[in-house]
Amino acid sequence: MNSKKTALSFAAVGTAAGVAGLVLLASPAGAGEAPPALPPISADQLVESVLSTDVPALGGSVEMENNLGLPIPGMPGSMGGGDQIRVYTDGEGRGRISVPSRGSETTVIDDGTTVWVWDSADRTVVKVPHGADHEMKTPIEGKLADPATAARDLVNAMQADSTVDVDGTARVADRPVYQLVLAPKPTERTLLREIRVSVDSETRVPLQLEVLANGQADPALKVGFTEFSDGPQDASLFKFTPPEGATVTEQKPGERVEGKSPDELLSQLDLDTVGRGWDTVLTGTLPEEALSMPGGEGERGVMDMLGSFGKEVQGDFGTGWVISSKVGTALITEDGRVAIGAVPEQVLTQALGK
């Protein structure tokens, strides 16, 4: 995986590829608790410790609150309560993540040689070589068990275009943390106000992520551990044998898996980045099947859906539809070009021109 692209993808809208990694990071500090007393640390020192730390063996439960209001490929909705994500890593490159959804579960196991993606709903398994072609479309889920890498990429990509401060201490999943805050410099064209990353004071693993937009008190995105423990994990968690009767597909690097619905087709977007820092925009092109897919029972084609909840606009790009929220903006043209970012509409149209 291209770590810079991952971080910039996150920077563009507080989500997408980088968020997929960062979904592992955080839970809110307990309300009413006194902040822990920790040794003073400068922003530079905290950033350096985040960038240089190695991910230890760890396990935990993760909740997510998604108020982005945008159709982001690969971005799950809010998850909490009984629908918590379970995350494990052995500290040596192997990991496991289980994501519940409507009575079923998607489980991703990276055993160090192969990434297995098991969907219990349709009893299918996708098999991908570990680390195959980092520049191409290997399953993003296989990277989810490495939160520190995702955080390092984000901080590394954003610090040059941000003011970086340490804003006190807190507790996350009953662990004392430092709160690292990145805010856009005045020259950045973004709808976001700041990104908060809470860093475990002992392991320096990021344990909390909140994305806040201008004019919005509540976080647009909050992801986090509700339970967290570091230390050796059961080795069997990082092994997988396809269940009897399961359909196994071997996905080669760069190969697309056939989609069956507009949502699945949207998830196949291979997004590129335009710009840098907070101004970054993700651009791509919808698969041809998505453009021509008619509405069926309980589902509609992408263009049909856009006409329902998007605002029609005209420009050098032709005709398109804009979907806006306080956090970001998405622009989809009638010929299938897509631009998404935590930026005003004008920045998206400029990105499509490039």
WOBELZI-V244371 format. One record per backbone hydrogen bond with DSSP energy under -0.5 kcal/mol. NH is the residue of the N-H (numbers start at 1). CO is the residue of the C=O. Records with the same first field share a line. If there is no record, write none. Layout:
NH->CO ; CO
This chain:
2->134
3->1
6->2
7->3
8->4
9->5
10->6
11->7
12->8
13->9 ; 10
14->10
15->9 ; 10
18->6 ; 15
19->15
20->16
21->17
22->18
23->19
24->21
25->22
27->207 ; 224
33->30
38->36
46->42
47->43
48->44
49->45
50->46
51->47
52->48
53->49
58->89
59->229
60->87
61->227
62->85
63->26 ; 224
64->79
65->222
67->65 ; 220
72->70
73->71
75->72
76->74
79->64
83->80
84->81
85->62
86->98
87->60
88->96
89->58
90->94
95->110
96->88
97->108
98->86
99->106
100->98
101->104
104->101
106->99
107->105 ; 118
108->97
109->116
110->95
111->109 ; 114
115->128
116->109 ; 114
117->126
118->107 ; 116
119->117 ; 124
120->105 ; 118
123->119
124->119
125->247
126->117
127->249
128->115
130->113
132->129
136->133
138->136
142->139
143->140
144->141
146->143
150->146
151->147
152->148
153->149
154->150
155->151
156->152
157->153
158->154
159->155
161->158
162->159
163->183
165->181
167->165 ; 179
168->166
170->177
172->175
175->172
177->170
178->199
179->168
180->178 ; 197
181->165 ; 179
182->195
183->163
185->161
188->185
190->188
191->342
192->342
193->212
194->212
195->182
196->210
197->180 ; 195
198->208
199->178 ; 197
200->205
201->176
204->200
207->198
208->198
209->223
210->196
211->221
212->194 ; 210
214->191
216->213
220->211
221->211
222->65
223->209
224->63
225->207
226->61
227->61
229->59
231->57
237->234
238->235
239->236
246->243
247->123
248->246
249->125
251->127 ; 249
252->250
255->252
265->261
266->262
267->263
268->265
269->266
271->269
272->283
274->281
279->276
280->277
281->274
282->340
283->272
284->338
286->336
290->287
291->287
292->288
293->289
296->299
299->296
302->290
305->301
306->302
307->303
308->304 ; 305
309->305
310->306
311->322
312->310
313->320
315->318
318->315
320->313
321->332
322->311
323->330
325->328
329->341
330->323
331->339
332->321
333->337
334->319
336->333
338->284
339->331
340->282
341->329
342->12
343->341
347->344
348->344 ; 345
349->345
350->346
351->347
352->348
353->349
354->350 ; 351
